[in-house]
Each structure stands twice: as C-alpha cells, then as structure tokens.
Amino acid sequence: MNKGLSKLTKTFFGVAFLFLIVPAAMAADGHGTATFLTDAGAGKLGGAIGAGLAIMGGAAGIARIGGSAVESIARQPEAGGRIGTNMIISAALIEGFTFFSLIVAIMLRGAATG
C-alpha cells in the first residue's frame, strides 16, 4: 500500500497552487510592471487562505464526529438514537461556526482590498 502522495500528485498540486495563488497576489503598478504582494493582493491572499482553513477545519471536525459516532453505535447499538442526536447537534454547531468564520474571512478580504 502506497503511503503518501506520488511525485506526480505533488507536482500537480504545486502547479495548481502557483496558477491559483500567484495571480491573486500580483498587481500592476502605474508603469506597467508587476509587483508581487501589494496591499490588495495580500488582502485577497489572506482572505482566501483564511476561508480555506476555516472550511478544512470544519470538515475535519465533522468527519471526526461522524467516525466516532459510527464506532460508538457499533459498540452500543441500543444507544444509537441518543448518539445520533448528539452527533447532529455537534455537527450543526461546527457548521455554524465554520459559516461564521467563512463570512468573517470574506468580509476582511473585502475590507483589505477596498
């Protein structure tokens, strides 16, 4: 079994990162030359990274809750209803926090750029 990512996959993600992140950070000044990280580019980059981290954290939390709930129900099937209810409540709280942090990241990105 292969552990980790292959070289082709790492290369693909590296190129995708360059194509997606670098143009957002680049900006042209009045003379037509490109500068790397202006205030507007840093704001867009920070907002994109913040939103991505918020979504990844929420997804990891919900995945962990779901996995633990399935294990708990497998060990004690008679407690499945209570475990499922608690799982849904916890997942909803995580979704709410993720949505809130996503909105904050987008608002900060807008405030930094204009």
N, C-alpha and C positions, 0 to 999 in steps of 0.2 A: 504494500500500500504506500502510495506516494504521500509524504508529509511535506506540507508547504506548497508554495506556488512554483510553477515551472518558470524557466527563463523567458519563454515566450509571453506568458501571462504578466510577468513583472515588466517586461518591455512594453507591452500593450498599455498597462496602467500608467507607466511613466510617460508615454507619448500622449495618452489621453489627458493626463494632468497638465502637461505643457500646453496642449491645444485649448483646454478649458480655462485654466487659471491665468496664464501669462497674458492673453489678450485683455482680460478684465482688469489687469493691473497696469497695462501700458496706456499711455496717453500722449498725444502730440501737443507740443507747446506752440507758441505763435510762429516760430520759424520753421515748422515742418519736421523737426527732429523729435524722436520719441524718447521720452524719459520713462524710467521703469516704474517707480511706485510714487505716484502723486497722491495728494490727499484724497481725491475722488477714487483713485484706484485702490488705495489702502482701505477706504470705507467699503467698497464693493467686495474686496477680498475678505475683509473681516466679517462682513455680513454673511457671505457665502460659507465661510468656514464655521461660523457660529451656528448657522441654520443646519448645516450638515452634522455637526457634533450633537446638536440637540436631537435630531431625528435618529441618529445612530444610538444615542444613549437610551432614548425611549424604546426603540426596537429591541435593544439588548435586555432592557428591564422586563418588557412584556414577554419576550421569549423565555427568560428565566422563570417568570411566574408561571407561564404555561407548562414548561417542563416539570417544574416542581409539583404543580397541581396534578399532572398526569401520574407522576410517581406516587403521590400521596393517595390518589384514588385507586391505583393498582394495589397498594398495600392495605388500604381500608376501603373497600367498595361501599360499605354501608354509610360512610361519611361523605360520599360523593356529592350530594346536594349542597351541603354546607361548604365544602371545599370549592365547588364550582361558583357558588355565590360570592365567596370571599375573593376568588380569582377575578371575577368580573368587576367587582368594586375596585380592586387594586389596579387592574388594567385601565379602568376608566380614569382613575386618579393620575396614573402615569401619562395617559393620553392628554389629559387636560394640562398637565404641567409641560408636556412636550409642545403642545399647541401654543401655550403662553410664551414659552421661550423662543419658539419659531417666530412669533409675531414681534417679540422684542428685538430679535436679531434683524428682522426685515425693517423695522422702524429705525433702528440705529444705523443701518446701512443707508437708508434714505436721508437721515439727518446728517450723516457724514459727507454725503455727496452733493447736497444741495440745499 
